[in-house]
Amino acid sequence: MALTRLDLRYGASVRGIWTNVLGRVNRSFTGLGSWRDADVRAFQRQALPIILAGERQIASLTASYTEQLYRDANGWGPRVSLDMDSVTGTALRGVDPVEVYERPFKELRAALSNGASLDDAVTRGAHRLETLAKTDLQLARTHTVREVAADMPRFEYTVRELQGEYDCALCMIASTQRYHKRELAPIHPGCDCLVKTVTADYDPGQVIDEERLERIHELVEEALGRHDRGGRTVDYRKIIVANDHGEIGPVLGFAGQRFTGPDDINLPT
């Protein structure tokens, strides 16, 4: 599916929010000067309202975007009343954001305890912060799509649209699939793919872009040196799965991965 002008406008607006939120919270974290317990609270007082405001902006944009998609497809569309508290903040993970945003400090301290320099430890903490914030901003989008599409009877499925100049293999595989609208679109930390609703009078099947999927399989085969493609001894569609992470929902990963806690989600991006 080609990106429409509506998709591009929406994507640009969301990226603008990402850039603003991530830049501000990063400066807040790296500019602390010290990262002791008192600094944790100071950071949270400054950063959490910024992150929540970003989530709410993305939820509002996504609701309007999804409604417009429905109107464009059907000539009319219901006005959906979205409960912001159900698609932002604690609702995204089932965990208080205060607890979530202590994790960059834990990352920093763990690095120091393992002999890292302060500069390196701060960099690692900042990276963890960026991953957390990106994930929450994307969750606000996927939760909103699910909530809004629930009131749109002709929208049955969602698909993933790639919008970056470079996209990871996980997202590329997922972009060839369709998902039921009642399910959260699987993500990985840092994922920024566009989630689109689809009007379908019939189930198109799990694979919606066989040609792209086959090309990805060929590239994987070339990279891994597997030559028994015709025999299907390796089905690469089974390499990519949606693991159910207990906190953030479906997460894209490799078959066989299991998560024991929030620290175990450092997937490739």
N, C-alpha and C positions, 0 to 999 in steps of 0.2 A: 504494500500500500504506500503510495507517494504521500509525502507530507503536504498538506494544503496550506493556504495562506493563514487560515485559522490556527492550524497546528503550529505554524512558525511564530505567529504572534504570541500564542500562549507559551510556547517553549522559550521564547526570548524573555517574556515577563518572568517566568519561573527562574530562569538562569540569573536574571537581575537580582531577584530576591536572594538566591543562593549566594551570589557574589557579595552582596551587602552583609548578609548575616554572618557568613564565614569570615569575611574580613574583619568585622567588628569584634567577634568573639575571639578570633586569633590574636588581635592586638590587645584585647583585654587580658588574655592568658599570658602572652609572652612579655607584656609590659609590667607584670606584677612586681618583679624585682626579687621577691622571695616567694616561696611556695609552701608555707607552713599552714597549720590548721586555720589560723585567722584569715589567711589569704584565700583559702578555699571559699569561705563564706563571702568574702568581699567580691571574689570573682562571680559567684553564683548570683549575688544581688544585682550585679551589673549585666551578666550574660543571659541568665534564664529569661528575663522579660524580652530580650532581643530574639532569642530562639523561638519562644512562644509566639511572638508577634509574626515572625517569619512563617511559622506553621499555619497560623490563622490566615495570613495573606495567601499562601499557597492553597489552602482549603477553599477559600472564597473564589479564587481564580479558577480552580479545578471544577467547582460546582457550576460556575457560569459557563465554562468551556464544555462540560458534559451536557448541560442543558442545551447549548447551541448545537452541539453535534446531533442531539435528538431532533431538534427543530429542523435542522437541515435535511435530515434523513426522512422525516415524517410530515413535514409541513406544519407541525404544531408540537408543543411540548409542555409538560406540567411544570409549574413553579415549585421547586423543592425547598422545603424549610429544613436547613441543615443545622443540627445541634453542634456547634463548634467544639464543645467539651468532649464530644464523642469521637472526634477525629484529630485531636491535638493533645499535647501534654501527657498526662499519665495514661490516657486511653491508648496511646500508641504502643506502649510496651507492657502496660500493667505494672509499671514501676515508677515511683516518684522521681521526676527529673532531678531533684536534689541528689538522690542516690546515683543516678546515671552520670551526672556531671561532676562527681567526685573521682571518677575513673581516670581522667587525665592526670590527676595528681598522684594517684596510685601508680600509674605507669611511670611517671617521672621518678618517684621514690624508688620503685623497683629497679629502674635503670641505674640510679645512684648506688643502690646497695650491691649491684653487680659490677661496680667499678667504672661506670660511664662518667665522663666529665659532665659538669653542670650544663654546658651548652648542648651537649648531645642529649642529656636527659630531658631538657626543656623541649628540644626538637621532637623527641619521642612522645612527650606528653601532648604537644600541640598537634601531632599527627593523630593521636587517639581522639583528641577533641574534634578535629575535622571529620573523622570517620563517624563519630557519634552524631554530630550535628547534621551531616549529609544524610545519614540514615533516617533521622527523625523527620527531616524535611521531605524525604521521599515517602516515608510512611504516611505523612499527612496527606500526600497525594493519593496513594493507593487506598487508604481508608475512606477518603472522600468519594473516590470513584465507586467503591462498593456501596456506600450509603446512598449516594444519589441515584445510581443505576437501579437500585432495588425498587424505586418508584417509577421505573420506565419499562413498561411491559415488553416493548419490541427490542430492547437491548438485552441480548442473551449472553454475549461473550465479550471478553476484553482481549486485546492483542497488544504486544509490545512494539513500539516504533523506536528504532535507533535514531538518535539525533546528534550524537557527537561526531567529531571528525575521526576519532578512533573509538572503537567499541570493543570491549573484552569478548572473548569467545563465549563466555557464559551467556551474555546478553544476546549475542548473535544467534546462538542455538535457540534461546527462548523466543526470539522474534519470529521463529518459524512455527510457533505453536499458538493455539488458542486456549483460553481459560474461561471457565464459567464465571459469570459476573458475581456470583455469590462468594467466590473465592478471592482472597487477596492475591494480587499478582506477586509471584516470587521475586525477591530482590536480593542483592548482595550489598554489603556495606559500601556506600558511596555510589550506588546505582542511580543514574539520572534519566533512565529511559522514559519515554512518553507512554502513558497508559491510555489506550483508546478503547472506547466501547464500540461494539459492532452490532448492527441490525442484521439478523439472520432468520430467514424463514425455514431454514433447515440447519442441522448440525454439519458444519463443513469438515468435521473430523479433527483429531488432535493436531495433525500436521497441515498447515495452511500454505506453506511455501516449500514444496518438496525439492524444487530446483536449488534454492539457496541452501537447504539442509544438506543435500547431496554434495554441493560444492564444499561446504564446511567439512563434511566427512572426508572428502578427498584431501583437503589441506591437512586435516588431522592425521590421515594415513601417511601422507608424505612426511610430516614432521616426526611421526613415531616409527616410520619404517615398516609398517604393517602392509603385507601384500596379498592377504587372503580376503580381499574385499568381496569377491563374488560368493565365497562360502559363508559369509556373515558370521565368522567365528568371533568377530568383535562388532557388536552393535553400538555404535557411538552414541546413539540416542539414549542408551542406558548409562552412559558415563555422566551425563548431566541430569541431576535430579533436584527436586524441591525438598530439601530437608526441613522438617518442622522445628524451628528453633523456638524454645519455650517462651522467649520474651518478645521477639520482633516478628514472629510468624514465619511463613515460608521464606527460605533463604536459598539462593542458588549455590550449588556446590558440586563437588565430584562424588560419584557413587562411593559409598563406604565411609564418608565423613559422618561423624557424630558430634553433637555439641553437649558439653557437660555444664556450661555456664556462659555468661556474657563475654568472658575473656577468650572464648574459643571460636571467634567468628572472624579471624583475620584471613579472609579469603582473598584470592587474587583479584585485582581490579584492572 
